[in-house]
Amino acid sequence: QVQLVESGGGLVQPGGSLRLSCAASGSIFSIYTMGWYRQASGNQRELVATITSGGYTNYADSVKGRFTISRDNAKNTVYLQMNSLKPEDTAVYYCNAALSIRVYWGQGTQVTVSS
């Protein structure tokens, strides 16, 4: 079992930055592929970025060059650095941990990009 708690969301102006954090507990964090997903109002949940246990990263085309996912296995934490934010980045952001058929989700944190 893995428990995930996101933090760092909020209101930011277009062009601004935010860093999301996801603290994990309850299992061996380092072996999980960690990811960030988001769900805007009225839309389906979509992949933002993932990072494997070996540090390989993958990004949605819409965030490439603006967002960076990283992990600190010593702190059982995964981060999402978001730069050059756009209004279309507004969504609830969810942390995800996956290992084979085991998938866990956090409760989500709201990110709103607006002037």
DAVENJO-V886302 format. One record per residue. RES is the residue in one small letter. PSI is psi in degrees with one decimal (999 if undefined). Layout:
# DAVENJO-V886302
RES&PSI / RES&PSI
This chain:
# DAVENJO-V886302
q&138.6 / v&131.4 / q&134.4 / l&132.3 / v&116.1 / e&154.3 / s&166.1 / g&-3.9 / g&172.7 / g&-165.8 / l&131.2 / v&150.2 / q&154.6 / p&137.9 / g&-9.4 / g&-176.2 / s&152.5 / l&152.9 / r&120.7 / l&144.9 / s&149.6 / c&112.1 / a&130.5 / a&146.6 / s&159.2 / g&-12.6 / s&-171.0 / i&95.4 / f&-41.1 / s&-20.4 / i&-7.1 / y&145.2 / t&127.5 / m&148.3 / g&161.3 / w&133.1 / y&163.4 / r&154.7 / q&112.2 / a&157.7 / s&126.0 / g&-0.8 / n&165.0 / q&157.0 / r&137.4 / e&153.3 / l&137.0 / v&-54.7 / a&151.6 / t&157.6 / i&128.0 / t&174.9 / s&-26.9 / g&0.3 / g&6.0 / y&132.7 / t&154.4 / n&138.9 / y&149.1 / a&146.6 / d&-33.4 / s&-16.4 / v&-3.6 / k&133.5 / g&-10.5 / r&-33.8 / f&148.5 / t&125.2 / i&141.3 / s&165.9 / r&149.3 / d&99.2 / n&-27.4 / a&-28.2 / k&2.7 / n&45.1 / t&141.4 / v&144.5 / y&155.7 / l&106.7 / q&121.6 / m&117.1 / n&163.9 / s&48.5 / l&145.2 / k&157.1 / p&-32.9 / e&-5.5 / d&-6.0 / t&125.0 / a&172.0 / v&126.6 / y&130.5 / y&138.4 / c&144.8 / n&139.5 / a&131.8 / a&136.2 / l&107.3 / s&-122.7 / i&-1.0 / r&123.1 / v&132.1 / y&149.3 / w&147.6 / g&-178.3 / q&-13.4 / g&152.2 / t&135.6 / q&132.2 / v&123.9 / t&123.5 / v&109.9 / s&147.9 / s&999
